[in-house]
């Protein structure tokens, strides 16, 4: 891929912002890599997506199950490990006065 976008990024400046010390060889490598990434982004920007739905034709219907009475956990078992309980309820510390 041609390296047409690499001149748009000053790798030394970005490395300085990130508090990185790069050797000249590392700077050259990162300059090429960032240029490649920008080149791919430019390629993606040229793709015609006008015919693509924003939501990908998502089926936006709620999928809810019917409410059915089913056996639940007995109160005594639910409260078995509660540090504090009173009148079949959990007792929690007061947070707001």
LINZIGI-V452853 format. One record per residue. N is the residue number from 1. RES is the residue in one letter. SS is DSSP state (hx for helix, st for strand, lp for the rest). NEAR is the number of other ideal C-beta (glycine too) atoms within 12 Angstrom. D_LAST is the distance of its C-alpha to the last C-alpha in whole Angstrom. Layout:
# LINZIGI-V452853
N:RES:SS:NEAR:D_LAST
N:RES:SS:NEAR:D_LAST
This chain:
# LINZIGI-V452853
1:X:lp:16:65
2:X:lp:14:66
3:X:lp:20:64
4:X:lp:16:63
5:X:lp:22:60
6:X:hx:24:59
7:X:hx:15:60
8:X:hx:18:57
9:X:lp:24:55
10:X:lp:16:55
11:X:hx:27:55
12:X:hx:20:55
13:X:hx:16:52
14:X:hx:18:50
15:X:hx:21:50
16:X:hx:13:50
17:X:hx:11:46
18:X:lp:12:46
19:X:lp:8:47
20:X:lp:15:50
21:X:lp:11:53
22:X:lp:20:56
23:X:lp:13:59
24:X:hx:13:62
25:X:hx:11:62
26:X:hx:16:59
27:X:hx:23:58
28:X:hx:17:61
29:X:hx:17:60
30:X:hx:25:57
31:X:hx:27:58
32:X:hx:23:60
33:X:hx:21:57
34:X:hx:26:55
35:X:hx:24:58
36:X:hx:21:59
37:X:hx:20:55
38:X:hx:23:55
39:X:hx:23:59
40:X:hx:19:57
41:X:hx:18:54
42:X:hx:19:57
43:X:hx:15:59
44:X:hx:12:56
45:X:hx:12:55
46:X:lp:10:59
47:X:lp:12:58
48:X:lp:8:59
49:X:lp:11:56
50:X:lp:7:56
51:X:lp:8:57
52:X:lp:10:54
53:X:lp:11:51
54:X:lp:9:48
55:X:lp:8:46
56:X:lp:9:49
57:X:lp:9:50
58:X:lp:8:46
59:X:lp:9:46
60:X:lp:9:43
61:X:lp:6:43
62:X:lp:6:40
63:X:lp:7:41
64:X:lp:7:39
65:X:lp:7:40
66:X:lp:7:40
67:X:lp:6:38
68:X:lp:8:39
69:X:lp:6:38
70:X:lp:8:38
71:X:lp:7:37
72:X:lp:9:34
73:X:lp:11:33
74:X:lp:10:32
75:X:hx:14:29
76:X:hx:11:30
77:X:hx:12:31
78:X:hx:14:28
79:X:lp:18:26
80:X:lp:12:28
81:X:lp:11:27
82:X:lp:16:23
83:X:lp:11:22
84:X:lp:12:20
85:X:st:16:21
86:X:st:11:21
87:X:lp:9:23
88:X:lp:13:24
89:X:st:12:21
90:X:st:16:19
91:X:lp:13:16
92:X:lp:12:14
93:X:lp:9:11
94:X:lp:6:7
95:X:lp:5:7
96:X:lp:5:4
97:X:lp:4:0
